Amino acid sequence: MHPARASGVTYRWSPALAGLEAASLEKFRGPRTWFPADEFVFVLVDGKSAVLEVGGTRTPVSADHVLMLSPGQAFTLEGGPLQLATVSVDGKLMRKAGGAVKGFAVPVVEDGVLRKAVQKLHAAVLAGKPTAEQRALLDAAASRAAKHAGAGAAARGPMSKVLAELQKRSVQGVSLETLAKPVGMSVFQLVRAFSREHGITPHALLVQLRVQEARRLLRSGTRTHEAAKQAGFADPSHLVRHFKRLMLVTPGAYARAGSASGQ
């Protein structure tokens, strides 16, 4: 198999290490908001005037930094054009590699050892290196990242209940009215409060959750039309449209991006 490539973006994932994925994005321009539901994301940035926003806190980012995003924590990256190298690690795989890490204390760190470890892991996954090599590099990166461990995302209050309900019902879907009633808000109040706390609307988050589920299904060998159905999309065309908008490649190209290595 070969990396999934589109204009300025390359993906590759490891079939043997379920949930390990690397990507390179050239000429990235923000703002773009992501919500990794159950995966840790490391981002290396090369460019000028990048700013990361997490939980309302804005942090300037330079090429010396490592962005460390915890599961359940929406983040927005601004700036551009930027060159990004990302490594996404499924929560279970990360906890196995790096110990009982629930999240990170801060989302931006200046740690040269961690940066080199992430660079090596990123390069190995993109190159389809043997599984044993990828595993060793993942263990090294996760062990170093564990030094920055913290509570991670800690949603509280009414919006934590809304977030939990969205995650629970991402496949079958849930109306805004249903989400708003238990927290005593109008739909307008709910959307405004949720967007203010998480940096993304409930509907946009629902779409991201479905795309993330589709990624998992595609990596397991599920065909695109079945992945669309199982992830909660009305039909394959909806999956293709949202997948390409968020991932910048088609589901079919992504599905073929598993590294050939299994040794």
C-alpha positions as CSV (number, residue, x, y, z in Angstrom):
1,M,0.0,0.0,0.0
2,H,1.1,3.6,-0.6
3,P,0.5,6.9,1.3
4,A,-2.7,8.7,0.5
5,R,-1.7,11.9,-1.3
6,A,-3.7,14.9,-2.4
7,S,-2.7,18.5,-3.2
8,G,-0.3,19.3,-0.3
9,V,-1.3,16.5,2.0
10,T,0.0,13.0,2.7
11,Y,-1.4,10.3,5.1
12,R,-0.2,6.9,6.1
13,W,-1.3,4.6,8.9
14,S,-0.1,1.4,10.4
15,P,-2.4,-1.7,10.1
16,A,-0.3,-3.6,12.7
17,L,-0.5,-0.7,15.3
18,A,-4.2,0.1,15.2
19,G,-4.8,3.8,15.6
20,L,-1.3,5.1,14.6
21,E,-1.4,7.6,11.8
22,A,1.0,10.2,10.4
23,A,0.2,13.1,8.1
24,S,2.1,15.9,6.4
25,L,0.3,19.1,5.3
26,E,1.9,21.7,3.2
27,K,0.7,25.3,2.9
28,F,-1.8,24.9,5.7
29,R,-3.9,27.9,6.3
30,G,-6.1,28.3,9.4
31,P,-8.2,28.8,11.3
32,R,-9.2,25.1,11.5
33,T,-10.8,23.4,14.5
34,W,-10.4,19.7,15.4
35,F,-11.9,17.6,18.1
36,P,-9.9,14.4,18.7
37,A,-12.5,12.3,20.5
38,D,-10.3,9.4,21.7
39,E,-6.8,10.0,20.3
40,F,-3.7,12.0,21.2
41,V,-2.4,14.3,18.5
42,F,1.1,15.6,18.2
43,V,1.7,18.5,15.8
44,L,5.0,20.0,14.6
45,V,4.7,23.4,13.0
46,D,7.1,25.0,10.5
47,G,6.1,28.5,9.5
48,K,5.3,31.9,10.9
49,S,2.5,33.5,12.9
50,A,0.9,30.3,14.2
51,V,-1.4,30.5,17.1
52,L,-3.0,27.6,19.0
53,E,-6.3,28.1,20.9
54,V,-7.5,25.6,23.4
55,G,-10.2,26.3,25.9
56,G,-10.1,30.0,25.2
57,T,-6.4,30.3,25.8
58,R,-4.3,31.5,22.8
59,T,-0.7,30.5,22.6
60,P,1.9,31.6,19.9
61,V,3.6,28.6,18.3
62,S,7.0,28.4,16.8
63,A,9.1,25.7,15.1
64,D,10.7,24.9,18.5
65,H,7.4,23.8,20.0
66,V,5.5,20.5,20.1
67,L,1.7,20.7,20.1
68,M,0.2,18.0,22.4
69,L,-3.5,17.6,22.2
70,S,-5.5,15.5,24.6
71,P,-8.6,13.4,23.8
72,G,-11.8,15.3,24.2
73,Q,-10.1,18.6,23.8
74,A,-11.1,20.8,20.9
75,F,-8.3,23.0,19.4
76,T,-8.0,25.6,16.8
77,L,-4.9,26.3,14.8
78,E,-4.5,29.7,13.2
79,G,-2.0,31.1,10.8
80,G,-0.4,30.2,7.5
81,P,0.9,29.2,5.2
82,L,2.3,26.5,7.6
83,Q,3.9,23.1,7.1
84,L,2.5,20.6,9.6
85,A,3.7,17.2,10.6
86,T,1.1,15.4,12.7
87,V,1.0,12.0,14.5
88,S,-2.3,10.8,15.8
89,V,-2.3,7.9,18.4
90,D,-5.4,6.1,19.5
91,G,-6.1,6.5,23.2
92,K,-5.7,2.8,24.1
93,L,-2.5,2.5,22.0
94,M,-1.1,5.7,23.7
95,R,-1.9,4.5,27.2
96,K,-0.3,1.2,26.4
97,A,2.9,2.8,25.1
98,G,3.2,5.7,27.6
99,G,1.6,4.4,30.7
100,A,-1.6,5.7,32.3
101,V,-1.6,9.0,30.4
102,K,-5.0,10.6,30.4
103,G,-3.9,13.9,28.9
104,F,-1.3,16.6,28.9
105,A,-0.8,19.4,31.4
106,V,-0.4,22.1,28.7
107,P,-1.0,21.9,24.9
108,V,2.3,23.6,23.8
109,V,5.7,22.6,25.1
110,E,9.3,23.4,24.1
111,D,11.0,20.0,24.4
112,G,13.7,19.2,22.0
113,V,13.9,15.6,22.9
114,L,10.2,15.1,22.4
115,R,10.3,17.0,19.1
116,K,13.0,14.7,17.7
117,A,11.1,11.6,19.0
118,V,7.9,12.8,17.2
119,Q,9.9,13.6,14.0
120,K,11.4,10.1,14.0
121,L,8.0,8.4,14.6
122,H,6.4,10.6,11.9
123,A,9.0,9.7,9.3
124,A,8.9,6.0,10.2
125,V,5.1,5.8,9.8
126,L,5.1,7.8,6.5
127,A,7.9,5.6,5.2
128,G,6.1,2.3,6.1
129,K,9.0,1.1,8.3
130,P,8.8,-2.3,9.9
131,T,6.2,-2.6,12.8
132,A,8.9,-3.3,15.4
133,E,10.7,0.0,14.5
134,Q,7.4,2.0,14.6
135,R,6.5,0.4,17.9
136,A,9.9,1.3,19.4
137,L,9.7,4.9,18.2
138,L,6.1,5.2,19.5
139,D,7.2,3.9,22.9
140,A,10.1,6.5,23.0
141,A,7.8,9.4,22.0
142,A,5.0,8.3,24.4
143,S,7.5,7.9,27.3
144,R,8.9,11.3,26.7
145,A,5.4,12.8,26.3
146,A,4.4,11.3,29.7
147,K,6.7,13.7,31.4
148,H,4.1,16.4,30.4
149,A,1.2,14.4,31.6
150,G,-1.7,16.1,33.3
151,A,-5.5,15.9,33.7
152,G,-6.1,16.7,30.0
153,A,-9.5,17.9,29.0
154,A,-11.7,18.5,32.0
155,A,-15.1,19.6,30.8
156,R,-17.5,20.5,33.6
157,G,-20.9,22.0,33.9
158,P,-23.9,21.8,31.5
159,M,-21.7,21.7,28.3
160,S,-19.9,18.5,29.6
161,K,-23.3,16.8,29.6
162,V,-24.0,18.0,26.1
163,L,-20.6,16.8,24.9
164,A,-21.1,13.4,26.5
165,E,-24.5,13.0,24.8
166,L,-23.1,14.0,21.4
167,Q,-20.3,11.4,21.7
168,K,-22.8,8.8,22.9
169,R,-25.3,9.4,20.1
170,S,-23.0,10.4,17.3
171,V,-24.0,7.6,15.0
172,Q,-27.8,7.8,15.4
173,G,-27.8,11.6,15.8
174,V,-29.5,13.8,18.3
175,S,-31.5,17.0,17.8
176,L,-30.5,20.4,19.3
177,E,-33.8,20.5,21.0
178,T,-33.1,17.2,22.7
179,L,-29.6,18.5,23.8
180,A,-31.0,21.8,25.0
181,K,-33.9,20.6,27.2
182,P,-32.0,18.8,30.0
183,V,-29.7,21.8,30.5
184,G,-32.5,24.3,30.6
185,M,-31.5,26.3,27.5
186,S,-33.0,27.4,24.2
187,V,-31.4,26.0,21.1
188,F,-29.8,29.4,20.4
189,Q,-28.4,29.5,24.0
190,L,-27.1,26.0,23.7
191,V,-25.2,26.6,20.4
192,R,-23.7,29.8,21.7
193,A,-22.6,28.3,25.0
194,F,-21.2,25.1,23.4
195,S,-19.3,27.0,20.8
196,R,-17.9,29.4,23.3
197,E,-16.6,26.5,25.5
198,H,-15.5,24.1,22.8
199,G,-14.7,26.3,19.9
200,I,-17.0,24.4,17.6
201,T,-20.8,24.0,17.1
202,P,-22.6,20.9,18.2
203,H,-23.4,20.0,14.6
204,A,-19.8,20.5,13.4
205,L,-18.6,18.3,16.3
206,L,-21.1,15.6,15.4
207,V,-19.7,15.6,11.8
208,Q,-16.2,15.3,13.1
209,L,-17.1,12.4,15.4
210,R,-18.6,10.6,12.5
211,V,-15.6,11.2,10.3
212,Q,-13.3,9.9,13.1
213,E,-15.5,6.8,13.3
214,A,-15.3,6.4,9.5
215,R,-11.5,6.6,9.7
216,R,-11.4,3.8,12.3
217,L,-13.7,1.7,10.1
218,L,-11.7,2.3,7.0
219,R,-8.5,1.3,8.7
220,S,-10.1,-1.9,9.8
221,G,-10.9,-2.8,6.1
222,T,-14.5,-1.7,6.0
223,R,-15.6,-0.5,2.6
224,T,-16.5,3.1,2.1
225,H,-20.3,2.5,1.6
226,E,-20.5,0.4,4.7
227,A,-18.3,2.8,6.7
228,A,-20.7,5.6,5.8
229,K,-23.6,3.7,7.1
230,Q,-21.9,2.5,10.3
231,A,-20.6,6.0,11.1
232,G,-24.0,7.6,10.8
233,F,-23.9,9.3,7.4
234,A,-27.1,9.3,5.3
235,D,-25.2,7.9,2.3
236,P,-21.7,7.5,1.0
237,S,-21.7,10.8,-0.8
238,H,-22.2,12.6,2.5
239,L,-19.2,10.7,4.0
240,V,-17.1,11.6,0.9
241,R,-17.9,15.3,1.1
242,H,-17.3,15.7,4.8
243,F,-14.3,13.4,4.8
244,K,-12.6,15.3,2.0
245,R,-13.4,18.6,3.7
246,L,-11.9,17.6,7.0
247,M,-9.1,15.2,6.0
248,L,-8.3,16.7,2.6
249,V,-8.3,13.3,0.9
250,T,-11.1,10.9,-0.1
251,P,-12.1,7.9,2.0
252,G,-10.9,5.6,-0.7
253,A,-7.5,7.1,-0.8
254,Y,-7.3,7.1,3.0
255,A,-8.3,3.4,3.1
256,R,-5.4,2.6,0.8
257,A,-2.9,4.5,2.9
258,G,-2.0,1.6,5.3
259,S,1.7,0.9,5.4
260,A,2.6,-2.4,3.7
261,S,4.8,-3.3,6.7
262,G,3.5,-5.9,9.1
263,Q,6.7,-7.4,10.1
